[in-house]
Amino acid sequence: MKLTILGCHSATPRTNTNPTSQVLEIKNHMFLIDCGEGTQVELRRNKIKFSRIKHIFISHLHGDHYFGLVGLVSTFRLLTRETELHIYGPKGLKEVITLQLKLSDSWTNYPLIFHELTSKDSELIYEDNKVEVHTIPLHHRVYTNGFLFKEKENERKLDINAVLNANINMAYYRKLKQGADVENDDGIIIKNEMVTKDPSPSQSYAFCSDTVYDENIVPLIKNTTVLYHESTFLDKNEDLCERTKHSTARQAAIIAKKANVDALILGHFSTRYNGYEEFRSEAKEEFDNVLLAEDGKTFEF
Amino acid sequence: MKLTILGCHSATPRTNTNPTSQVLEIKNHMFLIDCGEGTQVELRRNKIKFSRIKHIFISHLHGDHYFGLVGLVSTFRLLTRETELHIYGPKGLKEVITLQLKLSDSWTNYPLIFHELTSKDSELIYEDNKVEVHTIPLHHRVYTNGFLFKEKENERKLDINAVLNANINMAYYRKLKQGADVENDDGIIIKNEMVTKDPSPSQSYAFCSDTVYDENIVPLIKNTTVLYHESTFLDKNEDLCERTKHSTARQAAIIAKKANVDALILGHFSTRYNGYEEFRSEAKEEFDNVLLAEDGKTFEF
């Protein structure tokens, strides 16, 4: 699982900071999460192939999370893309993108499929044989969802020496990986746990931005491998959280602790601060494994 | 008259090239012309104060000319702007900007005034006591206008020694500057041309992008000081001009020559080319004073 931060700053793009966008590489997918102005340039800067992006997830319709989307959709067209593009985001997104395509008299030459979200409950919005994506309803000034990306349980691993010794036909290897007991060439039933090992643990990633501190999300992200939680402010500006529906670094860390995640990545920093180390130190008072997002930074898990 | 090129490349923003946007400083105005994605960052990079921009002119609704506008409008709001903002552009622009504001539940706290254009004839769209702005109907794939910015005729200059010798009361200086004859303190009529000099010549700037080669614009831009004319292609790709409704460098230069302008600036280069010197050399075969636009470059006239 590899996460590339294209932008992790709030409000407006600047010469040295980008608004929210990130790419999650998981089970051979490249999921683009949020798409602030300038995202297509950051994709190029980070050498991410446009053609590998097939699913885009938009948390909410504030500009710093999606003003780069229409440009990316248009650029895909200019690059003569033919592959389907699926966009998941709040109701209204389809209207705003298609209106702009209509005004420019240039429809896409690839299938552009919108999955508009309106539910206030968590939903399964994407699934294949390797991953699932669920929404995480968040509490912000407008309708907002975070997204939980979960690898499905991996297959059991063959203990190849044990398998050979047990005289099992190769035709049964698939069943073994799926956890079944099998009959060997001598007609003896071989218990699965005798010839296989536990699978490598499945990983998961929860993206939660923008949101006020909200313990309702804890059950949804329980035991997640990595949690990205916004931390727009430091303790000294906590008074701004309720009005703007944002969180502090400490609040993000409390959520991480309650959800028992392995690692917390902080981001969506307000540009009022000069450095971000204080975000880490305030969060570490509540939760140990705190990482800081940074434009252009890659995390591998 | 000072022109700052924020972006002068066609189609898509890239790590080293920006789509169309420029700022014309004329008679204390800062006119923003077109606003491709990333324009607000380029304004910051070029240290142009956001508060000085009160009028934005959008040529047409292709993304490389206006996808940065909604972000700029939103950033003005976040910066608690109170001054009026006037936006001139094709019909449809108001709908697309206000839809995005509505979806983000964040109206502007400053007056945002749209002047939607639909005429196929040249129109006077802005006027004060120092400048006029006229549309230049262009011929592109969608409804498009160029813009002609004209200083009004400057006042005559006082020949101060002659004025003093002629014994003229200071109260008449204003009338002299406006070209009138006046009576001096001895009751004698003083002919204006005896005590004043010709005004400094008025300057003008014509922005023409995007457009196919079109001689119909020549009368509208006749004797303009500076013409910015798109030149997306070189001679060798002239065949693409008719289909895409763009021009070559040579065609831009022929327009400059026919319109008898002082200087021609070429821009809106296709990213298919590596360098741009060939644009200059091909254009110079038709017209002498050819300049090349470049992101971040400033021209003073």
Interface residues (C-beta under 8 A of the other chain):
Chain A: A11 T12 P13 R14 T15 E37 G38 Q40 V41 R44 R45 L61 H62 G63 F67 G68 V70 G71 S74 T75 L78 P90 G92 L93 E95 V96 L99 Q100 L103 S104 D105 S106 R141 V142
Chain B: A11 T12 P13 R14 T15 E37 G38 Q40 V41 R44 R45 L61 H62 G63 F67 G68 V70 G71 S74 T75 L78 P90 G92 L93 E95 V96 L99 Q100 L103 S104 D105 S106 R141 V142
